[in-house]
C-alpha cells in the first residue's frame, strides 16, 4: 500500500539525516543556517518531547509498539477510503518508527534541527518529530473541517 511506502520514505530520510549528524558533527556542535533563526545542532535526547521522561526507555518501547500497531490498524481500516487520513497516518508511522529505531539502537534520539521562533529557543528536533507533528496537524485540520461540514 502507498501509505507504507510513504512511511518508509519518511523513515529513510529521518535515519539518513541522523546518520549524517552522528558521523559529521560533535555533540553540541552547531552550524548556523540563518543566524538567530535556524541552526543544525548535534543534540541527543533520552526522553520525549522537550526532554520529558528522561531515561524511561522501556516505557517508550512499549508505548511505541502499541502506538504503531494502532496506526497500522487505522491505515488498514480507513486508509483506502480516506486518502488525507492515510497520508497523515503514514507521516505519523514513519516518524514513530524513526525515533523508535534511535531508542533501540542508540538508547537516545538524535536531534539536530534547532530554531529560534520570535526569539524563543525552540527545543531541538528531527525529521521524525516533524513528520509526527505534521501528521497530527493534518488529522486536527481534517477533524475541524469535518466538524464544520457536519454543522452545515
Secondary structure as a PSIPRED ss2 file (coil, helix, strand):
# PSIPRED VFORMAT (PSIPRED V4.0)

   1 X C   1.000  0.000  0.000
   2 X H   0.000  1.000  0.000
   3 X H   0.000  1.000  0.000
   4 X H   0.000  1.000  0.000
   5 X H   0.000  1.000  0.000
   6 X H   0.000  1.000  0.000
   7 X H   0.000  1.000  0.000
   8 X H   0.000  1.000  0.000
   9 X H   0.000  1.000  0.000
  10 X H   0.000  1.000  0.000
  11 X H   0.000  1.000  0.000
  12 X H   0.000  1.000  0.000
  13 X H   0.000  1.000  0.000
  14 X H   0.000  1.000  0.000
  15 X H   0.000  1.000  0.000
  16 X H   0.000  1.000  0.000
  17 X H   0.000  1.000  0.000
  18 X H   0.000  1.000  0.000
  19 X H   0.000  1.000  0.000
  20 X H   0.000  1.000  0.000
  21 X H   0.000  1.000  0.000
  22 X H   0.000  1.000  0.000
  23 X H   0.000  1.000  0.000
  24 X H   0.000  1.000  0.000
  25 X C   1.000  0.000  0.000
  26 X C   1.000  0.000  0.000
  27 X C   1.000  0.000  0.000
  28 X C   1.000  0.000  0.000
  29 X C   1.000  0.000  0.000
  30 X E   0.000  0.000  1.000
  31 X E   0.000  0.000  1.000
  32 X E   0.000  0.000  1.000
  33 X E   0.000  0.000  1.000
  34 X E   0.000  0.000  1.000
  35 X C   1.000  0.000  0.000
  36 X C   1.000  0.000  0.000
  37 X C   1.000  0.000  0.000
  38 X E   0.000  0.000  1.000
  39 X E   0.000  0.000  1.000
  40 X E   0.000  0.000  1.000
  41 X E   0.000  0.000  1.000
  42 X E   0.000  0.000  1.000
  43 X E   0.000  0.000  1.000
  44 X E   0.000  0.000  1.000
  45 X E   0.000  0.000  1.000
  46 X C   1.000  0.000  0.000
  47 X C   1.000  0.000  0.000
  48 X C   1.000  0.000  0.000
  49 X H   0.000  1.000  0.000
  50 X H   0.000  1.000  0.000
  51 X H   0.000  1.000  0.000
  52 X C   1.000  0.000  0.000
  53 X C   1.000  0.000  0.000
  54 X C   1.000  0.000  0.000
  55 X C   1.000  0.000  0.000
  56 X C   1.000  0.000  0.000
  57 X H   0.000  1.000  0.000
  58 X H   0.000  1.000  0.000
  59 X H   0.000  1.000  0.000
  60 X H   0.000  1.000  0.000
  61 X H   0.000  1.000  0.000
  62 X H   0.000  1.000  0.000
  63 X H   0.000  1.000  0.000
  64 X H   0.000  1.000  0.000
  65 X H   0.000  1.000  0.000
  66 X H   0.000  1.000  0.000
  67 X H   0.000  1.000  0.000
  68 X H   0.000  1.000  0.000
  69 X H   0.000  1.000  0.000
  70 X H   0.000  1.000  0.000
  71 X H   0.000  1.000  0.000
  72 X H   0.000  1.000  0.000
  73 X H   0.000  1.000  0.000
  74 X H   0.000  1.000  0.000
  75 X H   0.000  1.000  0.000
  76 X H   0.000  1.000  0.000
  77 X H   0.000  1.000  0.000
  78 X H   0.000  1.000  0.000
  79 X C   1.000  0.000  0.000
  80 X C   1.000  0.000  0.000
  81 X C   1.000  0.000  0.000
  82 X C   1.000  0.000  0.000
  83 X H   0.000  1.000  0.000
  84 X H   0.000  1.000  0.000
  85 X H   0.000  1.000  0.000
  86 X H   0.000  1.000  0.000
  87 X H   0.000  1.000  0.000
  88 X H   0.000  1.000  0.000
  89 X H   0.000  1.000  0.000
  90 X H   0.000  1.000  0.000
  91 X H   0.000  1.000  0.000
  92 X H   0.000  1.000  0.000
  93 X H   0.000  1.000  0.000
  94 X H   0.000  1.000  0.000
  95 X H   0.000  1.000  0.000
  96 X H   0.000  1.000  0.000
  97 X H   0.000  1.000  0.000
  98 X H   0.000  1.000  0.000
  99 X H   0.000  1.000  0.000
 100 X H   0.000  1.000  0.000
 101 X H   0.000  1.000  0.000
 102 X H   0.000  1.000  0.000
 103 X H   0.000  1.000  0.000
 104 X H   0.000  1.000  0.000
 105 X H   0.000  1.000  0.000
 106 X C   1.000  0.000  0.000
 107 X C   1.000  0.000  0.000
 108 X C   1.000  0.000  0.000
 109 X E   0.000  0.000  1.000
 110 X E   0.000  0.000  1.000
 111 X E   0.000  0.000  1.000
 112 X E   0.000  0.000  1.000
 113 X E   0.000  0.000  1.000
 114 X E   0.000  0.000  1.000
 115 X E   0.000  0.000  1.000
 116 X E   0.000  0.000  1.000
 117 X E   0.000  0.000  1.000
 118 X C   1.000  0.000  0.000
 119 X C   1.000  0.000  0.000
 120 X E   0.000  0.000  1.000
 121 X E   0.000  0.000  1.000
 122 X C   1.000  0.000  0.000
 123 X C   1.000  0.000  0.000
 124 X C   1.000  0.000  0.000
 125 X E   0.000  0.000  1.000
 126 X C   1.000  0.000  0.000
 127 X H   0.000  1.000  0.000
 128 X H   0.000  1.000  0.000
 129 X H   0.000  1.000  0.000
 130 X H   0.000  1.000  0.000
 131 X H   0.000  1.000  0.000
 132 X H   0.000  1.000  0.000
 133 X H   0.000  1.000  0.000
 134 X H   0.000  1.000  0.000
 135 X H   0.000  1.000  0.000
 136 X H   0.000  1.000  0.000
 137 X H   0.000  1.000  0.000
 138 X H   0.000  1.000  0.000
 139 X H   0.000  1.000  0.000
 140 X H   0.000  1.000  0.000
 141 X H   0.000  1.000  0.000
 142 X H   0.000  1.000  0.000
 143 X H   0.000  1.000  0.000
 144 X H   0.000  1.000  0.000
 145 X H   0.000  1.000  0.000
 146 X H   0.000  1.000  0.000
 147 X H   0.000  1.000  0.000
 148 X H   0.000  1.000  0.000
 149 X H   0.000  1.000  0.000
 150 X H   0.000  1.000  0.000
 151 X H   0.000  1.000  0.000
 152 X C   1.000  0.000  0.000
